[in-house]
Amino acid sequence: MPKQPKLPDPARFGIQSFAELLSARPAVLGEVPGSFDAFREGLIASLIPVTPYECVVAENLIAIEWELVQRRRMHNAEMREDLRFRIKRAVEAHYKVIHDAALDADWRAFIDAGGYKNDWEEPHLPSKDAADAFKRALDDRCMTSDPAALAELEADVSALGISTVTLMSAAYASTSGALAKHDAKIPELERRRREVRRDYDALQSVRPLEHRRADHDIPDAEVIGQ
C-alpha cells in the first residue's frame, strides 16, 4: 500500500501558519468596523483548510461571500434611499394638493367679496407650517432601523392616503443607477461562489486520508488561519 503524503509543516518555512503568507485585508469605510475579521474567522472554522493551497482557495471563497454580504447591504441601502425619495415626493405632492386647494378657496372668497385680483396677497396658511415640519422630519424617519419608529411612520404616511407598499414595490423594481448594478452583480457572485466551492470540495477530496473532512471534527488537522 503506497505511503500517504503528509501535510507540509509551516515551521519549516519560519512561520506558524501558512495564512501568514496571505496579505492582510485593509478595512473599508462603510463596512461595520471589525465585522470582516469575525466573518472570516467563522468561515475559516467552517471550511477547515489544512494545506497552503486550500488556504488560498478558502480565502477566495471568503472574499466572494464577503462581497455578496456587502453587495446586499449596498443594495438595501440604495433601495432605502430610493424609497425615502419616493415617500418624500409623494408627501410633497399630497400637501401641494391641499395647499393649492386652500389658496384657491381663499382666492375665490376674496373675489366673491368684491376684491380686485391685483390686490390679492397669498395668505400664510398654518397648515403649511405643519406640512413643512412633517417633510423635514422624513429624512431621519425614513432611514431609521427602529421597528417601532418605522411602524409609526407607516401609520402617518398611510393616514395621508399614501401606500407605502406601492412605493416599496416601485423602489424594488427600479432598474436605474447603482441599484441595478448591484442586482446584476449578485447573481454573478453567486455563480463564482458555486464554482470556487466545487474547486474547494475537490481539493478536500484528495487530502491525505487522516485529514479528509467528515461530518464531525477533524482532531488531527491543523486549521490554517487560527
Secondary structure, DSSP 8 states (H G I E B T S, - for coil): ---------GGGGT-S-GGGGS------TTS-TTHHHHHHHHHHHHH---SHHHHHHHHHHHHHHHHHHHHHHHHHHHHHHHHHHHHHHHHHHHHHHHHHHHHHHHHHHHHHTT--GGG------HHHHHHHHHHHHHHHHHH---HHHHHHHHHHHHHTT--HHHHHHHHHH--SHHHHHHHHHHHHHHHHHHHHHHHHHHHHHTS-GGG---SS--TT---TT-
